[in-house]
Amino acid sequence: MRKLLIGIVLAVFVFWIIGSLNNSNATSQTLSEPITVDTTAVSVDTMINTPTANDNKWQYDSSIDKMTSKTSKFATITSNESLDLDFPYDGVNWAYLTLRKKNGTLNIYLKIDKGQIHGGYENNYIEVRFDEDKPITFSYSEPEDNSSDLIFIDNETKFLSKLKKSKKTLIGIPLYQNGTQILEFNTENLEW
């Protein structure tokens, strides 16, 4: 019985060694084959959310309200750099400064791709610096739908008059759990 048991163990061991050798040959053949990479997919992935030269210039648009047939006009510019936020908002994250003329009313709003603009309880203020002037404090209002990635800048007339004269605008926005971050916009050549 003892010889039979030793024979079985020895046979299993031999078969295991032979199987290991066959697997290692298959692995070495697989590793020697060329690796193909889908460069089209890589190119597309790296292009997503990468601003082009046009993104740092004012972009103009308009839309017609189907109910009233009134036209709304927009001017939007993208920030020069992405925000630097912690998880879960990390990664590429642009900001957009938009002027909107709707039903004769001017709105100026700032939107970020992801994250939460959050000044805290009754502390809805941002610092704005036009060119080399001293920073000016502007209050802001939150949207009616309570979105946290968009704010409406108050005192639109003053903001617009400064914006029209500026080449560069810096805006410090308070971000939830990420402190105040500075956004830079190339705001020259605004046609409004």
C-alpha positions, 0 to 999 in steps of 0.5 A, spaced: 500 500 500 505 504 501 508 503 494 502 504 491 501 511 495 508 513 493 507 511 486 501 515 485 504 522 489 510 521 484 505 520 478 502 526 480 508 530 481 511 528 474 504 530 471 504 537 474 512 538 472 510 536 465 504 541 465 508 547 468 513 546 462 507 546 457 504 552 460 511 556 460 512 555 453 505 557 451 506 564 456 513 565 452 510 564 445 504 569 448 509 574 450 514 574 444 508 576 440 507 583 438 502 588 442 497 592 438 495 598 441 489 602 438 492 609 437 486 612 435 482 611 441 488 613 445 488 620 441 481 621 442 482 620 449 487 625 450 483 630 446 477 630 450 477 636 455 483 639 452 482 646 450 484 649 443 486 656 441 479 657 440 477 655 447 481 661 450 477 666 446 470 669 446 465 664 443 458 667 441 452 664 440 444 665 440 438 661 441 430 663 440 425 661 445 420 657 442 414 660 446 416 667 446 420 667 439 425 672 443 432 671 442 437 670 447 445 672 446 451 668 449 458 670 450 462 664 453 470 664 455 473 658 457 479 658 463 486 658 461 487 652 466 483 646 469 482 647 477 486 642 481 480 638 485 481 632 490 477 626 489 471 625 487 472 631 482 479 630 480 482 630 473 480 635 468 476 641 470 475 647 466 471 653 468 466 657 463 465 665 464 458 666 460 454 673 459 447 672 457 442 677 455 435 674 455 429 678 455 433 684 456 436 682 462 443 681 463 446 675 467 453 673 468 455 666 470 460 662 472 460 654 471 465 649 472 465 642 469 465 638 476 465 640 483 461 644 488 462 652 489 460 653 496 462 660 500 458 657 506 452 660 510 451 667 508 458 668 505 457 668 497 462 672 495 468 672 490 474 676 489 475 678 482 481 682 479 481 685 472 488 686 469 493 689 474 487 693 478 486 691 485 481 685 487 474 687 487 469 683 491 462 681 488 457 677 491 453 671 487 447 668 487 446 661 487 441 658 481 434 656 483 435 649 481 440 649 487 446 646 482 452 647 486 457 647 479 454 654 477 453 661 480 450 668 478 455 674 479 451 680 482 452 687 480 452 685 473 453 692 470 459 694 474 462 687 472 461 688 465 464 695 464 470 692 468 470 686 463 470 690 457 476 694 458 480 688 461 485 683 457 486 678 463 481 677 469 482 673 475 476 670 479 477 666 486 472 662 487 470 658 494 470 650 492 467 645 497 473 642 501 478 645 496 479 652 498 479 658 494 482 657 487 484 662 482 481 662 475 484 666 469 481 668 463 483 671 457 478 676 456 480 681 451 476 683 445 469 682 448 464 684 443 458 685 447 
